[in-house]
Amino acid sequence: MNGALRDELRKIRGARNAALALKRPTVAIRSVGPYLRDLREYRRLGGSAPLAIISPQFGEDTGAQTTDPHYFHQAGWAARHIGERRPRTHCDIGGQAGFLAVLTGIADVVGVELRPLANRMPHMLKVAGDLLALPFADRTVPSLTCLHTIEHVGLGRYGDRLDPRGTEKAAAELVRVLAPDGALYVTVPIGRVTRTEFNGHRVHRVDHVLAMFDSLTVFDFAVVDDAGEFLPHQNPSNEWNLHYGLGLFAFGR
């Protein structure tokens, strides 16, 4: 980045994304020049944009929106299942805030998180809790989601205790609290080999996931493959030759 651009950015007080751009030269080179040209043109057209209060946003002038296909597809898959069953109360462990907000249109939601959500919303109860010691009695939760979460347990990434068997213990705790005739929706990264990528996550073979929940019955299984494609209603017994896919497991007791 040339000195003039750097000096101009440093004048923008409170510009969080500008500061990020200074730390990320690739983004800065590609985005800061066009941003400053647009700013000058906007002012020339009579627009008000004082330096003290502008808020640069870089890298969003793309031809298409992008999103993580795992999170995109798992949200729709789980919401469809829960919407079909219409439980009075649904419990989610470690879920995304936006997903929980949508679920409140279907049921009263209890969200359990190691780091509880600060925002408030009607029909949502937020509970601080550890997935290895859920605050529920045995076989009492009729509808339960745990999406893209158990693969992190025991790696310390979110301030949790280190435990090489964290994923297996988390699975056992989900099984413990699931009510008779209840439904448990779990998603977890799947691949051709089981491995730990410390401290990001673990990836499991499908048969290893099934073994962790062997006291339950699978009533639906879907996959997001390495290309990000959603494959509904698959056979979990198939050989899944993936590097970092997503397995979506619907279990019943």
C-alpha positions in Angstrom: 0.0 0.0 0.0 1.4 3.4 -0.9 2.1 6.1 1.8 -0.8 8.4 0.7 -3.4 5.6 1.1 -2.0 4.6 4.4 -2.0 8.2 5.7 -5.6 8.6 4.5 -6.7 5.5 6.3 -5.1 6.6 9.5 -7.3 9.7 9.5 -10.4 7.5 9.7 -11.0 7.3 13.5 -12.8 4.3 14.7 -12.7 2.6 11.3 -12.5 -1.0 12.3 -12.3 -2.4 8.8 -9.7 0.1 7.7 -7.5 -1.1 10.6 -8.1 -4.7 9.5 -7.1 -3.8 5.9 -3.8 -2.3 7.1 -3.0 -5.7 8.7 -4.1 -7.6 5.6 -2.2 -6.2 2.6 -4.0 -8.3 0.0 -7.4 -6.9 1.1 -6.0 -3.4 1.3 -4.4 -3.4 -2.2 -7.6 -4.8 -3.8 -10.2 -2.7 -1.9 -8.8 0.5 -0.3 -8.0 2.3 -3.6 -11.6 1.8 -5.0 -13.0 2.7 -1.6 -11.2 6.0 -1.5 -12.1 6.8 -5.1 -15.8 6.1 -4.3 -15.5 8.3 -1.2 -14.2 11.3 -3.2 -16.8 10.8 -5.9 -19.6 10.5 -3.3 -18.5 13.9 -1.8 -18.3 15.4 -5.2 -21.9 14.5 -5.8 -22.8 16.3 -2.6 -23.0 13.4 -0.2 -22.0 14.0 3.5 -19.3 11.7 4.7 -17.2 13.2 7.5 -13.9 11.4 8.1 -14.7 11.0 11.8 -17.8 8.9 11.3 -17.4 7.0 8.0 -17.3 3.2 8.3 -15.3 1.5 5.5 -16.5 -1.9 4.4 -14.1 -3.8 2.2 -14.4 -6.9 0.0 -18.2 -7.0 -0.4 -18.5 -5.8 -4.0 -18.7 -9.3 -5.3 -21.0 -10.8 -7.9 -22.5 -13.4 -5.6 -23.0 -13.9 -1.9 -20.9 -16.7 -0.3 -21.5 -18.6 2.9 -20.2 -21.7 4.6 -22.2 -24.5 3.0 -22.0 -26.6 6.2 -23.8 -24.0 8.3 -26.2 -23.0 5.5 -27.4 -26.5 4.8 -27.5 -27.7 8.4 -29.8 -24.9 9.5 -32.3 -25.6 6.8 -32.1 -29.4 7.4 -32.6 -29.1 11.1 -35.4 -26.5 10.9 -37.3 -28.6 8.5 -37.2 -31.6 10.8 -38.2 -29.5 13.9 -40.9 -27.8 11.9 -42.4 -31.1 10.9 -42.5 -32.4 14.5 -43.6 -29.1 16.1 -42.3 -29.8 19.7 -43.6 -27.4 22.4 -40.0 -26.9 23.6 -36.8 -27.4 21.7 -33.3 -27.4 23.3 -30.1 -26.4 21.4 -26.6 -27.0 22.5 -23.9 -24.5 21.3 -25.9 -23.3 18.3 -25.7 -20.1 16.2 -27.7 -17.1 17.4 -29.5 -16.6 14.1 -30.6 -20.3 14.0 -32.0 -20.1 17.5 -33.9 -16.9 16.6 -35.5 -18.7 13.7 -36.5 -21.7 15.8 -38.5 -19.4 18.2 -41.0 -19.2 15.4 -41.5 -23.0 15.8 -41.2 -23.6 19.5 -40.0 -22.2 22.8 -36.2 -22.6 22.7 -33.7 -23.3 25.4 -30.2 -22.5 24.3 -27.3 -24.0 26.3 -23.9 -22.4 25.7 -20.5 -22.4 27.3 -20.6 -18.7 26.5 -24.3 -17.7 26.7 -25.8 -15.3 24.2 -26.2 -11.8 25.6 -29.2 -10.8 23.3 -32.7 -11.3 24.6 -35.7 -12.6 22.6 -39.2 -13.7 23.4 -39.6 -17.5 23.6 -35.9 -18.0 24.1 -34.2 -19.0 27.4 -30.4 -18.9 27.5 -28.6 -21.1 29.9 -24.9 -21.3 30.7 -23.9 -24.9 30.5 -21.2 -27.4 29.7 -21.9 -30.0 27.1 -20.1 -32.5 29.2 -22.5 -31.9 32.1 -25.8 -30.7 30.7 -28.3 -29.2 33.2 -31.0 -31.7 32.4 -32.1 -35.0 34.1 -31.8 -38.3 32.3 -34.2 -38.8 29.4 -36.1 -35.5 29.8 -35.3 -33.5 26.6 -37.8 -34.3 23.8 -36.2 -32.3 20.9 -32.5 -31.5 20.8 -30.0 -30.0 18.3 -26.2 -30.0 18.6 -24.9 -28.7 15.3 -21.2 -28.5 14.4 -20.3 -28.6 18.1 -19.2 -31.9 19.4 -16.1 -31.9 17.2 -14.7 -29.0 19.3 -15.2 -30.4 22.8 -12.0 -30.9 24.7 -9.7 -29.0 22.3 -9.7 -25.8 24.4 -10.6 -23.6 21.5 -13.6 -22.0 23.3 -12.1 -22.0 26.8 -13.3 -25.6 27.6 -11.2 -28.2 29.4 -8.7 -30.2 27.3 -9.9 -33.8 26.9 -8.9 -36.1 24.1 -12.2 -38.0 24.5 -14.3 -34.8 24.5 -16.3 -35.7 21.5 -17.2 -39.2 22.7 -18.2 -37.8 26.1 -20.3 -35.1 24.5 -22.1 -37.7 22.5 -22.8 -39.8 25.6 -24.2 -36.7 27.4 -26.6 -36.0 24.5 -27.8 -39.6 24.5 -28.3 -39.4 28.3 -30.7 -36.4 28.2 -32.7 -37.4 25.1 -36.3 -38.4 26.1 -38.1 -41.5 25.0 -39.6 -40.9 21.6 -37.4 -37.8 21.4 -35.4 -36.5 18.4 -31.8 -35.6 18.4 -30.2 -33.8 15.5 -26.4 -33.8 15.4 -24.0 -32.6 12.7 -20.3 -33.3 12.7 -17.5 -33.1 10.1 -17.0 -36.4 8.4 -14.1 -37.8 6.3 -12.4 -40.9 5.0 -10.3 -41.1 8.1 -10.9 -40.0 11.7 -8.4 -37.3 12.8 -7.9 -34.4 15.1 -6.9 -31.0 13.6 -5.8 -29.3 16.9 -7.2 -27.1 18.1 -9.8 -26.4 15.4 -11.9 -29.5 15.3 -12.1 -33.3 14.9 -13.2 -35.1 11.8 -14.8 -38.6 12.1 -15.6 -41.5 9.8 -19.4 -42.0 9.6 -19.2 -45.4 11.2 -17.3 -43.8 14.2 -20.1 -41.3 14.6 -22.7 -44.1 14.5 -20.8 -46.0 17.2 -20.9 -43.0 19.5 -24.7 -43.0 19.3 -25.2 -46.8 19.0 -28.0 -46.9 21.5 -30.1 -44.7 19.2 -31.7 -45.2 15.8 -30.9 -43.1 12.7 -34.1 -42.0 11.0 -32.5 -39.5 8.6 -29.0 -39.0 7.3 -27.8 -36.3 4.9 -24.3 -35.2 3.7 -22.7 -31.9 2.6 -19.9 -33.1 0.4 -16.5 -31.6 -0.2 -17.9 -29.4 -3.0 -20.5 -28.0 -0.6 -23.4 -29.9 -2.3 -26.3 -31.0 0.0 -27.2 -34.7 -0.5 -30.4 -35.5 1.4 -31.7 -38.9 2.6 -28.4 -40.9 2.2 -27.4 -44.3 3.5 -25.0 -43.9 6.4 -23.6 -47.4 5.6 -22.2 -46.2 2.3 -18.5 -45.5 2.1 -18.0 -41.7 2.2 -14.7 -40.8 0.6 -14.6 -37.2 1.8 -11.9 -35.0 3.2 -14.0 -32.5 5.1 -17.7 -33.1 4.6 -20.5 -32.8 7.0 -22.7 -35.6 8.3 -26.2 -34.6 9.4 -27.6 -37.3 11.7 -31.2 -37.4 12.9 -31.5 -39.9 15.8 -34.4 -41.2 17.7 -34.5 -43.3 20.9 
